[in-house]
Amino acid sequence: MDYSSIQDNEKSTVALSSVAAAFVITGLKIWVGVWTGSLGILSEAAHSGLDFLAAIITLLAVKFSARPADKTHLYGHGKIESFSALIETLLLLITCFWIINEAIKRLLYHTVEIEVNFWSFFVIILSIVVDVSRSRALYRVAHKYRSQALEADALHFSTDVWSSGVVLFGLVLTLLKIPVADSIAALIVAIIVIFVSLSLGKRTINELLDRAPLGVEEQVKRAAVAMEGVQNVEHVRVRNSGSKTFVDLTLDLKRTLSFEKADTVVHNVEDTIHKILPNADIMIHPEPTETSDETVVDKVKLMMSKSGLRAHDVQAFQVDGKYQVEFQLEFEQQQEFVHVHTMVDEIESRIKNEIPNVAAVIVHIEDSRESVVASVDVTQTSQELIEEILQLAYRHPGIKECTILSVLEVKGKYRVSMNSIVDKQLSLEEVHAISTALENKIMVEFPRIREVNIHVEPSGS
């Protein structure tokens, strides 16, 4: 059974037990209140009757709110819990007005003879014991799963504890021949319930109107902006729907990050927010942003990428505080040269205008290479060529060993792949210079070879 099923079962169980408890207590209070004529007990019975109705509403709300999102309720059914809590509030207020009206009538117009006996005290004390037990169980599950409906129900039962205590005190005073005590106790009960109902109603309306939970927005923002790779956090929006919290935010990320790295940052932020809000539904919009550590090369690459162009070997040379930018730009072979030249002029102009301190832009035009190229493996029939290439390679400075991996014929030209071993003490710059020089030397020596690809390994590896 998954977590959501366990949650739904536990919420339903505690809600059902509250229905049973409210039913029993309400019945006892009505019986004793009618028998004794105590308005305090009858007001408590009405209060408990409303709690019984509220408990039924809560049970239904918990069951319906657990339904998953569908085509008509894309954010789920969590608001049902808030709606049920609002109904409970209205029912409580109606009951309070009735109690106040009856209490004032008894105080001002006519006196009702009240019989105080064992059952009067028994039902009130039993009610307090049950209410304490129920309110604790409801609060525990409500806080565990952030259920507003269960929290409202728990609030009702905890209110019953105080109001029952007031009625108990009123019964004691009535036993001491103070007849107005029962009506005064009923008024105090009504005032307590009104106060709690208004507080609950305010919270419920705030929930229905998607008011942001106090302090959660700043808490989420602080946690997200502290994550590595996040430049800033904007447009944080938080709202509750039942036991679930929906969080939407925009992350400003370095625009030079790769897609994979940006995705990792987003997932890390989600994990951090889930530590604060375990049952949160999080929607993050990553926004690429320019940062102060971007280089001229970064800016050129980004500009080419946005333009849908393929550029490689991008380099920037700094001369007297100005930059000369050079790179290879690929175009389809079938494009007209005049059209390509016009595009290059526009690109050079854009780079100079949009990137500060760029004095010159030199673009080398290349024909784009197909990702899959038809070729013929001629390695076995090119042994003489291979021997000559190896002899040339072994004479080249820095090459310790060399092996030809393959010779492919592509459109009448050869493409040679080879493996070379160099001294492991060499720097990357020195290795690159050795391999580039050897590639150029082979293509000059053997005009039919159009391309050479050298895989370099360190000696002793």
LUMVOLO-687363 format. One record per residue (C-alpha): residue number from 1; z, x, y; residue in three letters. Coordinates in pm, 1 decimal. Example, Ala and Ser with C-alpha at 12.3 -4.5 7.8 and 13.67 -1.06 7.14 Angstrom:
<tidrens>
{1 {780.0 1230.0 -450.0} Ala}
{2 {714.0 1367.0 -106.0} Ser}
</tidrens>
This chain:
<tidrens>
{1 {0.0 0.0 0.0} Met}
{2 {-97.7 143.8 340.8} Asp}
{3 {123.5 173.9 650.3} Tyr}
{4 {-10.5 -140.6 819.7} Ser}
{5 {61.2 -352.5 509.6} Ser}
{6 {419.2 -222.5 489.2} Ile}
{7 {463.6 -296.3 859.3} Gln}
{8 {329.7 -651.3 829.4} Asp}
{9 {545.4 -726.6 523.5} Asn}
{10 {865.2 -598.9 684.8} Glu}
{11 {798.9 -789.3 1008.3} Lys}
{12 {723.3 -1110.6 816.9} Ser}
{13 {1034.5 -1074.5 597.7} Thr}
{14 {1274.8 -1030.6 888.8} Val}
{15 {1105.6 -1316.4 1079.6} Ala}
{16 {1138.1 -1547.7 777.0} Leu}
{17 {1505.9 -1462.6 733.6} Ser}
{18 {1561.3 -1547.1 1101.3} Ser}
{19 {1401.3 -1888.5 1049.3} Val}
{20 {1640.4 -1959.1 760.0} Ala}
{21 {1946.2 -1843.2 953.8} Ala}
{22 {1855.3 -2045.4 1264.1} Ala}
{23 {1797.6 -2356.9 1054.2} Phe}
{24 {2140.6 -2340.3 888.4} Val}
{25 {2331.3 -2260.9 1207.7} Ile}
{26 {2150.1 -2530.4 1407.5} Thr}
{27 {2232.5 -2796.5 1146.8} Gly}
{28 {2603.0 -2701.9 1141.1} Leu}
{29 {2630.7 -2702.1 1521.6} Lys}
{30 {2466.0 -3045.3 1553.0} Ile}
{31 {2696.3 -3193.6 1287.7} Trp}
{32 {3014.2 -3050.2 1442.0} Val}
{33 {2901.8 -3121.1 1800.6} Gly}
{34 {2829.6 -3489.1 1730.1} Val}
{35 {3151.9 -3525.3 1531.6} Trp}
{36 {3374.1 -3368.9 1796.9} Thr}
{37 {3177.5 -3478.9 2105.3} Gly}
{38 {3185.5 -3121.0 2241.5} Ser}
{39 {2908.8 -3062.7 2496.7} Leu}
{40 {2963.2 -2689.0 2463.3} Gly}
{41 {2890.3 -2704.6 2091.2} Ile}
{42 {2600.4 -2948.2 2144.0} Leu}
{43 {2453.5 -2716.6 2407.1} Ser}
{44 {2487.9 -2435.5 2157.0} Glu}
{45 {2319.0 -2657.0 1896.5} Ala}
{46 {2030.0 -2721.2 2135.0} Ala}
{47 {2013.6 -2349.7 2207.0} His}
{48 {2011.8 -2271.6 1835.0} Ser}
{49 {1753.8 -2545.5 1776.1} Gly}
{50 {1527.8 -2375.3 2024.8} Leu}
{51 {1598.1 -2049.3 1846.6} Asp}
{52 {1493.7 -2215.0 1521.2} Phe}
{53 {1168.5 -2331.5 1678.6} Leu}
{54 {1121.8 -1991.1 1839.3} Ala}
{55 {1181.4 -1822.0 1503.6} Ala}
{56 {906.5 -2036.3 1347.8} Ile}
{57 {672.5 -1947.8 1635.9} Ile}
{58 {764.2 -1581.6 1590.1} Thr}
{59 {692.2 -1595.7 1217.6} Leu}
{60 {349.1 -1748.7 1280.5} Leu}
{61 {279.4 -1503.2 1563.4} Ala}
{62 {366.9 -1204.8 1344.7} Val}
{63 {136.5 -1326.2 1068.4} Lys}
{64 {-158.5 -1407.0 1297.4} Phe}
{65 {-122.3 -1095.3 1513.3} Ser}
{66 {-150.1 -879.7 1199.4} Ala}
{67 {-509.7 -989.5 1151.0} Arg}
{68 {-759.0 -706.8 1206.1} Pro}
{69 {-1006.3 -703.9 1494.5} Ala}
{70 {-1314.0 -920.7 1449.7} Asp}
{71 {-1633.6 -1008.5 1638.4} Lys}
{72 {-1453.5 -1243.8 1877.3} Thr}
{73 {-1134.8 -1036.0 1922.1} His}
{74 {-1253.2 -675.6 1946.2} Leu}
{75 {-906.5 -547.0 2041.0} Tyr}
{76 {-729.6 -732.5 1762.0} Gly}
{77 {-487.7 -1027.4 1782.4} His}
{78 {-178.8 -851.2 1918.6} Gly}
{79 {-160.6 -1070.4 2230.2} Lys}
{80 {-53.6 -1361.2 2008.5} Ile}
{81 {295.3 -1207.0 1999.9} Glu}
{82 {313.4 -1206.2 2380.5} Ser}
{83 {186.0 -1564.1 2396.8} Phe}
{84 {449.8 -1679.2 2147.0} Ser}
{85 {720.0 -1505.7 2350.1} Ala}
{86 {603.3 -1695.5 2661.3} Leu}
{87 {628.4 -2027.4 2472.7} Ile}
{88 {981.0 -1937.1 2361.5} Glu}
{89 {1076.5 -1866.1 2722.2} Thr}
{90 {953.0 -2204.8 2843.3} Leu}
{91 {1139.5 -2385.1 2564.1} Leu}
{92 {1461.3 -2205.1 2652.2} Leu}
{93 {1432.3 -2298.8 3021.2} Leu}
{94 {1372.7 -2667.6 2937.2} Ile}
{95 {1685.2 -2667.2 2720.1} Thr}
{96 {1890.2 -2507.9 2996.5} Cys}
{97 {1796.3 -2776.6 3247.4} Phe}
{98 {1909.4 -3044.7 3001.3} Trp}
{99 {2242.6 -2868.3 2941.4} Ile}
{100 {2306.6 -2826.9 3317.4} Ile}
{101 {2226.2 -3192.1 3379.7} Asn}
{102 {2466.4 -3311.9 3107.6} Glu}
{103 {2742.6 -3075.2 3217.4} Ala}
{104 {2723.8 -3192.1 3580.5} Ile}
{105 {2733.9 -3557.5 3469.9} Lys}
{106 {3050.2 -3494.8 3268.9} Arg}
{107 {3215.6 -3300.8 3548.4} Leu}
{108 {3134.7 -3549.7 3826.0} Leu}
{109 {3085.6 -3895.5 3675.8} Tyr}
{110 {3246.2 -3953.0 3337.6} His}
{111 {3473.8 -3774.4 3096.2} Thr}
{112 {3399.0 -3748.1 2727.6} Val}
{113 {3685.3 -3725.6 2483.0} Glu}
{114 {3647.3 -3407.1 2277.7} Ile}
{115 {3799.1 -3355.2 1936.0} Glu}
{116 {3875.6 -2991.1 1869.1} Val}
{117 {3945.0 -2913.9 1503.5} Asn}
{118 {3898.1 -2650.7 1235.6} Phe}
{119 {3524.5 -2714.7 1203.3} Trp}
{120 {3470.4 -2663.1 1575.4} Ser}
{121 {3602.8 -2308.2 1553.1} Phe}
{122 {3451.4 -2242.7 1210.0} Phe}
{123 {3091.8 -2320.3 1308.3} Val}
{124 {3111.8 -2116.3 1629.8} Ile}
{125 {3268.0 -1812.2 1458.9} Ile}
{126 {3015.1 -1836.4 1173.5} Leu}
{127 {2737.0 -1860.4 1431.0} Ser}
{128 {2856.9 -1541.0 1602.1} Ile}
{129 {2866.9 -1350.5 1270.5} Val}
{130 {2516.6 -1464.4 1170.5} Val}
{131 {2374.2 -1401.5 1518.9} Asp}
{132 {2509.3 -1045.4 1529.3} Val}
{133 {2359.4 -973.6 1187.4} Ser}
{134 {2020.6 -1128.2 1273.6} Arg}
{135 {1989.2 -968.8 1617.1} Ser}
{136 {2056.4 -622.8 1474.4} Arg}
{137 {1798.8 -665.8 1198.5} Ala}
{138 {1538.9 -801.8 1442.0} Leu}
{139 {1596.7 -527.9 1698.1} Tyr}
{140 {1565.1 -260.5 1431.5} Arg}
{141 {1226.6 -386.0 1309.2} Val}
{142 {1108.5 -473.9 1663.3} Ala}
{143 {1174.8 -122.3 1789.7} His}
{144 {1036.4 35.4 1474.4} Lys}
{145 {701.6 -143.2 1504.0} Tyr}
{146 {704.2 -223.7 1878.7} Arg}
{147 {681.6 -599.4 1819.0} Ser}
{148 {736.1 -808.2 2131.2} Gln}
{149 {762.9 -1131.3 1933.7} Ala}
{150 {1044.6 -994.6 1715.2} Leu}
{151 {1212.9 -842.6 2019.9} Glu}
{152 {1208.4 -1185.2 2188.3} Ala}
{153 {1359.9 -1338.3 1878.0} Asp}
{154 {1626.5 -1066.7 1870.0} Ala}
{155 {1701.8 -1138.4 2234.0} Leu}
{156 {1756.5 -1504.5 2149.7} His}
{157 {2002.9 -1425.6 1873.8} Phe}
{158 {2192.2 -1170.6 2084.2} Ser}
{159 {2212.0 -1428.1 2366.1} Thr}
{160 {2359.3 -1672.3 2114.0} Asp}
{161 {2640.0 -1424.6 2047.7} Val}
{162 {2752.0 -1427.4 2412.5} Trp}
{163 {2698.4 -1797.6 2466.2} Ser}
{164 {2887.3 -1880.2 2144.3} Ser}
{165 {3169.4 -1662.2 2269.1} Gly}
{166 {3182.6 -1862.8 2591.5} Val}
{167 {3188.3 -2190.7 2394.3} Val}
{168 {3468.0 -2052.3 2174.7} Leu}
{169 {3666.1 -1974.5 2486.3} Phe}
{170 {3595.1 -2327.5 2615.0} Gly}
{171 {3725.5 -2477.6 2290.1} Leu}
{172 {4046.9 -2279.5 2322.8} Val}
{173 {4097.1 -2409.8 2679.0} Leu}
{174 {4017.9 -2764.9 2566.1} Thr}
{175 {4282.5 -2731.1 2294.4} Leu}
{176 {4518.9 -2634.2 2576.5} Leu}
{177 {4446.8 -2970.3 2748.0} Lys}
{178 {4198.2 -2844.1 3006.9} Ile}
{179 {3922.3 -3110.7 2963.6} Pro}
{180 {3669.2 -2965.7 3206.8} Val}
{181 {3659.6 -2637.0 3015.0} Ala}
{182 {3395.6 -2760.9 2769.9} Asp}
{183 {3150.3 -2860.2 3045.0} Ser}
{184 {3211.7 -2537.8 3235.5} Ile}
{185 {3147.0 -2343.1 2915.8} Ala}
{186 {2817.6 -2530.6 2873.3} Ala}
{187 {2716.4 -2441.0 3230.7} Leu}
{188 {2795.5 -2074.2 3169.0} Ile}
{189 {2587.4 -2083.7 2849.1} Val}
{190 {2295.2 -2234.8 3040.9} Ala}
{191 {2318.0 -1972.9 3316.7} Ile}
{192 {2322.3 -1691.6 3058.3} Ile}
{193 {2018.0 -1832.9 2883.3} Val}
{194 {1828.4 -1885.9 3212.9} Ile}
{195 {1892.5 -1526.5 3315.8} Phe}
{196 {1774.1 -1388.1 2981.9} Val}
{197 {1475.5 -1627.0 2969.7} Ser}
{198 {1351.6 -1526.0 3313.5} Leu}
{199 {1380.6 -1159.2 3220.4} Ser}
{200 {1190.3 -1218.4 2895.9} Leu}
{201 {931.7 -1432.4 3077.0} Gly}
{202 {864.8 -1159.5 3332.4} Lys}
{203 {812.2 -899.1 3062.3} Arg}
{204 {587.4 -1135.3 2866.0} Thr}
{205 {368.9 -1217.1 3165.7} Ile}
{206 {338.1 -846.6 3245.5} Asn}
{207 {222.0 -790.0 2888.3} Glu}
{208 {-35.1 -1070.0 2906.4} Leu}
{209 {-163.4 -934.5 3238.9} Leu}
{210 {-200.6 -584.4 3087.5} Asp}
{211 {56.3 -420.0 3311.7} Arg}
{212 {85.7 -52.6 3221.2} Ala}
{213 {408.4 40.3 3037.5} Pro}
{214 {641.5 214.3 3281.4} Leu}
{215 {605.3 593.6 3274.4} Gly}
{216 {367.8 605.3 2977.3} Val}
{217 {58.9 680.0 3190.0} Glu}
{218 {215.2 993.3 3340.7} Glu}
{219 {352.3 1098.0 3002.9} Gln}
{220 {5.3 1076.4 2844.9} Val}
{221 {-154.3 1259.7 3138.0} Lys}
{222 {96.8 1547.3 3127.3} Arg}
{223 {53.3 1588.9 2751.8} Ala}
{224 {-328.4 1586.3 2770.0} Ala}
{225 {-368.9 1822.1 3066.5} Val}
{226 {-143.3 2078.4 2894.6} Ala}
{227 {-387.5 2110.5 2603.7} Met}
{228 {-605.7 2420.3 2579.5} Glu}
{229 {-960.5 2357.7 2701.8} Gly}
{230 {-870.8 2058.5 2923.9} Val}
{231 {-939.0 2118.2 3293.6} Gln}
{232 {-814.9 1784.0 3422.7} Asn}
{233 {-732.4 1429.9 3310.6} Val}
{234 {-861.5 1128.5 3501.5} Glu}
{235 {-870.9 748.8 3477.5} His}
{236 {-576.7 714.0 3239.2} Val}
{237 {-534.3 348.6 3142.0} Arg}
{238 {-260.5 220.0 2911.1} Val}
{239 {-189.3 -135.4 2796.5} Arg}
{240 {4.9 -300.3 2517.6} Asn}
{241 {-121.6 -561.4 2276.2} Ser}
{242 {144.5 -663.9 2027.9} Gly}
{243 {268.9 -354.7 1846.5} Ser}
{244 {-39.0 -151.2 1936.8} Lys}
{245 {-94.6 49.3 2254.3} Thr}
{246 {-446.9 103.3 2384.1} Phe}
{247 {-507.1 427.0 2573.9} Val}
{248 {-827.8 509.7 2762.4} Asp}
{249 {-874.0 834.7 2950.3} Leu}
{250 {-1135.8 1078.2 3077.9} Thr}
{251 {-1105.2 1449.3 3002.2} Leu}
{252 {-1269.7 1708.3 3225.5} Asp}
{253 {-1388.6 1986.3 2992.0} Leu}
{254 {-1569.7 2310.3 3064.5} Lys}
{255 {-1938.9 2228.1 3056.8} Arg}
{256 {-2009.8 2558.4 2883.4} Thr}
{257 {-1820.3 2449.0 2571.1} Leu}
{258 {-2028.2 2386.6 2262.3} Ser}
{259 {-2036.8 2033.6 2121.5} Phe}
{260 {-1820.2 2140.1 1825.7} Glu}
{261 {-1559.1 2302.8 2050.8} Lys}
{262 {-1548.2 2001.9 2285.1} Ala}
{263 {-1503.3 1771.1 1983.9} Asp}
{264 {-1213.1 1986.7 1862.7} Thr}
{265 {-1043.5 1966.2 2204.2} Val}
{266 {-1079.8 1586.3 2205.4} Val}
{267 {-925.1 1557.7 1856.6} His}
{268 {-635.4 1784.2 1959.7} Asn}
{269 {-563.9 1561.6 2259.9} Val}
{270 {-571.0 1252.1 2035.8} Glu}
{271 {-320.5 1413.0 1797.2} Asp}
{272 {-89.5 1499.0 2088.6} Thr}
{273 {-98.8 1144.3 2227.6} Ile}
{274 {-27.3 1003.5 1880.1} His}
{275 {295.6 1205.6 1878.2} Lys}
{276 {401.0 1013.2 2190.0} Ile}
{277 {253.6 676.3 2086.3} Leu}
{278 {226.5 673.4 1704.2} Pro}
{279 {48.6 337.2 1684.3} Asn}
{280 {-194.0 401.0 1971.9} Ala}
{281 {-564.6 318.9 1971.1} Asp}
{282 {-715.6 600.4 2179.8} Ile}
{283 {-1053.0 612.8 2351.8} Met}
{284 {-1140.5 947.1 2516.4} Ile}
{285 {-1445.0 1010.2 2735.1} His}
{286 {-1517.2 1385.1 2770.1} Pro}
{287 {-1672.5 1473.1 3106.3} Glu}
{288 {-1840.4 1816.5 3151.2} Pro}
{289 {-1719.2 1988.8 3466.0} Thr}
{290 {-1804.3 2310.1 3647.1} Glu}
{291 {-1535.7 2578.1 3640.5} Thr}
{292 {-1472.0 2886.5 3849.3} Ser}
{293 {-1522.1 3126.0 3556.3} Asp}
{294 {-1886.3 3027.3 3496.1} Glu}
{295 {-2127.6 3319.4 3513.5} Thr}
{296 {-2479.6 3320.1 3654.4} Val}
{297 {-2607.6 3334.9 3295.5} Val}
{298 {-2401.2 3024.6 3206.2} Asp}
{299 {-2544.5 2835.1 3502.6} Lys}
{300 {-2904.4 2926.4 3414.7} Val}
{301 {-2858.9 2824.8 3050.0} Lys}
{302 {-2707.6 2490.9 3153.3} Leu}
{303 {-2988.1 2426.9 3399.6} Met}
{304 {-3252.8 2494.6 3136.2} Met}
{305 {-3071.7 2276.4 2882.7} Ser}
{306 {-3052.6 1982.5 3126.5} Lys}
{307 {-3425.6 2023.0 3195.7} Ser}
{308 {-3504.4 2004.5 2825.0} Gly}
{309 {-3646.6 2357.4 2820.2} Leu}
{310 {-3585.6 2629.8 2562.4} Arg}
{311 {-3479.1 2962.4 2710.3} Ala}
{312 {-3341.9 3273.6 2543.0} His}
{313 {-3250.6 3633.3 2628.9} Asp}
{314 {-3106.2 3518.5 2961.9} Val}
{315 {-2981.9 3817.3 3163.3} Gln}
{316 {-2852.0 3868.2 3517.1} Ala}
{317 {-2862.2 4204.0 3697.4} Phe}
{318 {-2636.2 4252.6 3999.0} Gln}
{319 {-2782.8 4460.2 4280.7} Val}
{320 {-2599.3 4493.2 4616.5} Asp}
{321 {-2412.0 4166.1 4567.4} Gly}
{322 {-2725.7 3975.1 4471.6} Lys}
{323 {-2857.3 3875.0 4128.4} Tyr}
{324 {-3190.3 3922.3 3959.4} Gln}
{325 {-3223.2 3675.4 3674.1} Val}
{326 {-3459.3 3728.3 3380.3} Glu}
{327 {-3516.7 3518.7 3069.2} Phe}
{328 {-3772.7 3411.5 2810.8} Gln}
{329 {-3902.4 3054.5 2843.0} Leu}
{330 {-4084.1 2886.4 2556.4} Glu}
{331 {-4380.7 2650.3 2600.4} Phe}
{332 {-4608.0 2477.9 2352.1} Glu}
{333 {-4922.3 2677.4 2274.7} Gln}
{334 {-5156.3 2392.0 2360.5} Gln}
{335 {-5027.4 2354.1 2717.5} Gln}
{336 {-5259.0 2469.3 2996.6} Glu}
{337 {-5158.3 2792.4 3163.1} Phe}
{338 {-5196.3 2650.6 3515.2} Val}
{339 {-4956.3 2368.6 3432.7} His}
{340 {-4708.4 2610.4 3276.0} Val}
{341 {-4729.0 2843.3 3576.4} His}
{342 {-4655.7 2553.9 3813.9} Thr}
{343 {-4348.7 2458.4 3608.5} Met}
{344 {-4224.1 2818.2 3611.0} Val}
{345 {-4258.6 2833.9 3990.7} Asp}
{346 {-4052.1 2515.6 4020.3} Glu}
{347 {-3786.1 2654.2 3785.4} Ile}
{348 {-3760.7 2980.1 3977.8} Glu}
{349 {-3725.5 2786.6 4305.1} Ser}
{350 {-3453.2 2559.6 4162.3} Arg}
{351 {-3249.0 2851.6 4032.1} Ile}
{352 {-3260.8 3025.8 4371.9} Lys}
{353 {-3162.3 2706.1 4555.0} Asn}
{354 {-2888.6 2583.4 4320.8} Glu}
{355 {-2719.6 2907.1 4211.0} Ile}
{356 {-2562.5 3117.6 4489.4} Pro}
{357 {-2664.9 3481.8 4546.9} Asn}
{358 {-2974.7 3475.4 4324.7} Val}
{359 {-3239.5 3683.0 4502.7} Ala}
{360 {-3504.6 3703.4 4231.6} Ala}
{361 {-3600.0 3516.2 3915.2} Val}
{362 {-3836.9 3664.3 3659.2} Ile}
{363 {-3951.3 3432.2 3381.2} Val}
{364 {-4129.6 3565.1 3075.2} His}
{365 {-4353.3 3300.7 2918.5} Ile}
{366 {-4361.5 3270.0 2540.2} Glu}
{367 {-4529.9 3024.2 2308.6} Asp}
{368 {-4273.4 2818.1 2121.1} Ser}
{369 {-4238.6 2877.3 1751.0} Arg}
{370 {-4239.7 2599.9 1500.5} Glu}
{371 {-3918.1 2556.9 1304.0} Ser}
{372 {-4110.9 2535.0 974.3} Val}
{373 {-4415.1 2764.2 953.2} Val}
{374 {-4669.3 2769.9 670.1} Ala}
{375 {-4676.7 3122.4 522.1} Ser}
{376 {-4770.6 3324.2 214.7} Val}
{377 {-4540.1 3578.7 47.4} Asp}
{378 {-4745.0 3902.0 11.6} Val}
{379 {-4453.0 4132.1 -65.8} Thr}
{380 {-4579.2 4222.8 -414.6} Gln}
{381 {-4933.2 4298.9 -297.0} Thr}
{382 {-4827.3 4503.1 7.2} Ser}
{383 {-4657.5 4797.0 -163.7} Gln}
{384 {-4863.7 5055.2 19.9} Glu}
{385 {-4773.7 4898.8 356.3} Leu}
{386 {-4409.4 4880.2 251.4} Ile}
{387 {-4400.5 5252.9 163.0} Glu}
{388 {-4547.1 5345.6 500.5} Glu}
{389 {-4293.3 5124.0 682.3} Ile}
{390 {-4004.6 5282.3 488.7} Leu}
{391 {-4125.4 5635.6 567.0} Gln}
{392 {-4138.0 5545.3 935.6} Leu}
{393 {-3791.9 5386.0 919.7} Ala}
{394 {-3624.6 5684.2 753.0} Tyr}
{395 {-3761.1 5910.2 1027.3} Arg}
{396 {-3610.6 5683.8 1291.8} His}
{397 {-3279.6 5813.3 1442.7} Pro}
{398 {-2970.2 5629.3 1327.7} Gly}
{399 {-3115.2 5472.8 1010.1} Ile}
{400 {-2931.1 5585.0 696.1} Lys}
{401 {-3089.4 5351.6 439.6} Glu}
{402 {-3360.4 5089.3 453.1} Cys}
{403 {-3496.0 4816.2 223.7} Thr}
{404 {-3786.2 4575.5 270.5} Ile}
{405 {-3675.0 4223.1 191.5} Leu}
{406 {-4004.2 4038.3 231.4} Ser}
{407 {-4351.6 4049.1 383.8} Val}
{408 {-4493.2 3710.5 482.1} Leu}
{409 {-4845.1 3641.9 601.2} Glu}
{410 {-4850.7 3389.0 887.3} Val}
{411 {-5187.2 3290.8 1039.3} Lys}
{412 {-5346.1 3623.7 941.0} Gly}
{413 {-5053.4 3833.9 1070.0} Lys}
{414 {-4754.4 3983.9 889.7} Tyr}
{415 {-4385.3 3910.8 939.3} Arg}
{416 {-4158.3 4179.7 791.1} Val}
{417 {-3789.7 4124.9 706.2} Ser}
{418 {-3586.1 4432.5 625.3} Met}
{419 {-3230.5 4548.2 570.7} Asn}
{420 {-3102.8 4870.2 732.7} Ser}
{421 {-2774.7 5058.2 709.2} Ile}
{422 {-2636.5 5250.8 1007.3} Val}
{423 {-2319.5 5448.5 1082.8} Asp}
{424 {-2021.8 5209.9 1101.9} Lys}
{425 {-1879.5 5408.3 1395.7} Gln}
{426 {-2162.7 5297.1 1623.4} Leu}
{427 {-2104.5 5036.6 1893.4} Ser}
{428 {-2286.1 4704.0 1895.0} Leu}
{429 {-2493.8 4819.6 2192.9} Glu}
{430 {-2603.3 5134.3 2006.1} Glu}
{431 {-2692.8 4937.1 1691.9} Val}
{432 {-2897.1 4689.1 1894.7} His}
{433 {-3085.8 4974.6 2064.9} Ala}
{434 {-3165.7 5139.1 1730.0} Ile}
{435 {-3293.2 4818.8 1567.5} Ser}
{436 {-3497.4 4712.8 1871.6} Thr}
{437 {-3661.6 5054.0 1898.9} Ala}
{438 {-3749.6 5051.1 1527.4} Leu}
{439 {-3895.9 4700.5 1551.9} Glu}
{440 {-4118.1 4802.1 1843.0} Asn}
{441 {-4225.6 5126.7 1672.4} Lys}
{442 {-4330.3 4941.3 1353.1} Ile}
{443 {-4535.8 4683.1 1548.5} Met}
{444 {-4710.5 4959.5 1745.6} Val}
{445 {-4781.4 5166.0 1434.8} Glu}
{446 {-4906.1 4865.8 1233.6} Phe}
{447 {-5099.9 4625.8 1463.6} Pro}
{448 {-5131.2 4362.1 1191.2} Arg}
{449 {-4753.0 4319.1 1190.3} Ile}
{450 {-4668.6 4059.4 1452.0} Arg}
{451 {-4293.6 4035.2 1403.4} Glu}
{452 {-4015.6 4247.0 1250.5} Val}
{453 {-3669.6 4110.0 1171.9} Asn}
{454 {-3407.3 4375.7 1090.1} Ile}
{455 {-3071.4 4285.4 933.9} His}
{456 {-2829.1 4570.1 1011.5} Val}
{457 {-2518.1 4653.1 806.1} Glu}
{458 {-2250.9 4921.6 861.5} Pro}
{459 {-2232.5 5208.7 613.8} Ser}
{460 {-1965.3 5189.2 346.1} Gly}
{461 {-1929.9 4804.5 372.2} Ser}
</tidrens>
